[in-house]
Amino acid sequence: MFARPLTEAEVRALSKRLGGVRELVAPKHRKELEGLPDAEVVKDLAHSPAHVRRPLIDAGGALYGGFTKEVREKLLGELKERR
């Protein structure tokens, strides 16, 4: 993302899959983007790759942001279902 930052269209597409643009914001940057309208958050994420939540994990049909305990559990559940 740093070598080739996301475009605004990519940010919008990813945010739809995650459940909203705010879900795409890295936790440590949420407070600084809190008062902005969604359109401005999209622009910020497209121009400031450090503000994008990472990692983004595309597990087939589902997209996960971050590598929290909840995300790990969901990924393990998906793996078990596939077996």
C-alpha positions as CSV (number, residue, x, y, z in Angstrom):
1,M,0.0,0.0,0.0
2,F,2.9,2.3,0.5
3,A,4.5,1.8,-2.9
4,R,1.1,2.1,-4.6
5,P,-1.5,3.6,-2.3
6,L,-5.1,2.7,-2.7
7,T,-7.3,4.7,-5.0
8,E,-10.5,6.3,-3.7
9,A,-12.5,3.7,-5.8
10,E,-10.5,0.9,-4.1
11,V,-11.1,2.3,-0.7
12,R,-14.8,2.5,-1.3
13,A,-14.9,-1.1,-2.7
14,L,-12.9,-2.5,0.3
15,S,-15.0,-0.5,2.8
16,K,-18.2,-2.0,1.4
17,R,-16.8,-5.5,2.0
18,L,-15.7,-4.6,5.6
19,G,-19.0,-3.0,6.6
20,G,-18.2,0.7,6.2
21,V,-15.3,3.0,5.6
22,R,-14.7,3.5,9.4
23,E,-13.9,-0.3,9.6
24,L,-11.0,0.3,7.2
25,V,-9.3,2.9,9.4
26,A,-6.4,1.7,11.6
27,P,-7.4,1.8,15.2
28,K,-4.7,4.3,16.2
29,H,-5.9,6.8,13.6
30,R,-9.7,6.5,14.4
31,K,-9.7,9.4,16.8
32,E,-8.1,11.8,14.4
33,L,-10.6,10.9,11.6
34,E,-13.6,10.8,13.9
35,G,-15.3,14.0,13.0
36,L,-14.8,13.8,9.3
37,P,-17.6,12.8,6.9
38,D,-17.2,9.4,5.2
39,A,-16.2,11.0,1.8
40,E,-13.3,12.8,3.5
41,V,-12.3,9.6,5.3
42,V,-12.2,7.9,1.9
43,K,-9.9,10.6,0.6
44,D,-7.7,10.4,3.6
45,L,-7.3,6.7,3.3
46,A,-6.4,7.0,-0.3
47,H,-3.7,9.6,0.4
48,S,-2.4,8.3,3.7
49,P,-1.7,4.5,3.5
50,A,-0.5,4.5,7.2
51,H,-4.2,5.2,8.2
52,V,-5.4,2.0,6.5
53,R,-6.0,-0.9,8.8
54,R,-3.6,-3.8,8.2
55,P,-3.4,-6.5,7.4
56,L,-6.4,-6.9,5.0
57,I,-7.1,-10.6,4.7
58,D,-9.2,-11.7,1.7
59,A,-10.5,-15.2,2.6
60,G,-12.5,-16.0,-0.5
61,G,-15.8,-14.2,-0.1
62,A,-15.0,-12.5,3.2
63,L,-12.6,-9.6,3.9
64,Y,-11.1,-9.1,7.3
65,G,-9.3,-6.1,8.7
66,G,-6.6,-6.5,11.3
67,F,-5.4,-9.7,13.0
68,T,-7.3,-9.5,16.2
69,K,-8.4,-12.5,18.2
70,E,-11.9,-12.3,16.7
71,V,-10.5,-12.3,13.1
72,R,-8.2,-15.3,13.9
73,E,-11.2,-17.2,15.3
74,K,-13.3,-16.5,12.2
75,L,-10.4,-17.6,9.9
76,L,-10.0,-20.8,11.9
77,G,-13.7,-21.4,11.7
78,E,-13.6,-21.0,7.9
79,L,-10.7,-23.4,7.6
80,K,-12.6,-26.0,9.6
81,E,-15.7,-25.6,7.4
82,R,-13.7,-26.2,4.3
83,R,-12.2,-29.5,5.5
